[in-house]
Amino acid sequence: MTSCLGPYARLAVWIDGRIVRGGEAAVSVWDHGLLYGDGCFEGLRISGHRLFRAAQHHDRLERAARFLQLGLRHPAAELIAVIAAVAAANELRDAHVRLVLTRGATSPGERLRWLTNASSPASTLS
């Protein structure tokens, strides 16, 4: 199968706790972020190998996740380490990083389950 991603297929990304190549990363068609826009994201800047205002970005992502009742399960230090690992794997000095948090996948018909029951959010970094 030919990838439409071109050179991006080789870039390292982090999805659900694993670093994989962009061409191997997959989001379930049942993921609530895809189906309903149920999630949040935070954009960060790396400049000269340094992450700009990492703590503030994590705090904002955590507030959004809490508001949406997503439950961000990664502390700031862990996400910063993941960003550094992905940037190093891609040999990035200057880049824009996007952290995406969705409610994750559920069975069809369970769209409103989150109103009464915590689910397993999915995390992506690209």
Long-range contacts (C-beta under 8 A, 24 or more apart in sequence): 11-90, 11-126, 12-86, 12-89, 12-90, 13-86, 13-124, 13-125, 13-126, 14-82, 14-85, 14-86, 14-123, 14-124, 14-125, 14-126, 15-122, 15-123, 15-124, 15-125, 16-122, 16-123, 16-124, 17-123, 19-82, 19-85, 19-86, 19-89, 22-126, 25-124, 25-126, 27-102, 27-122, 27-124, 28-104, 28-105, 30-105, 30-106, 30-107, 30-108, 31-102, 31-103, 31-104, 31-105, 31-122, 32-102, 32-103, 32-104, 32-105, 32-106, 32-111, 32-114, 32-119, 33-100, 33-101, 33-102, 33-103, 33-104, 33-122, 34-102, 35-111, 36-111, 38-68, 38-102, 38-103, 38-114, 39-68, 39-70, 39-100, 39-101, 39-102, 39-103, 39-121, 40-64, 40-65, 40-68, 40-70, 40-100, 40-101, 41-98, 41-99, 41-100, 41-101, 42-98, 42-99, 43-96, 43-97, 43-98, 43-99, 44-83, 44-96, 44-97, 44-98, 44-99, 45-95, 45-96, 45-97, 46-83, 46-87, 46-92, 46-93, 46-94, 46-95, 46-96, 46-97, 47-94, 48-93, 48-94, 49-87, 49-93, 51-80, 51-83, 51-84, 51-97, 54-79, 54-80, 54-83, 57-99, 61-99, 61-101, 64-101, 65-101, 65-121, 68-103, 69-114, 69-118, 70-101, 70-102, 70-103, 70-121, 71-118, 71-121, 72-101, 72-121, 73-121, 73-123, 74-123, 79-125, 82-125, 83-125, 86-125, 97-125, 97-126, 98-125, 98-126, 99-123, 99-124, 99-125, 100-124, 100-125, 100-126
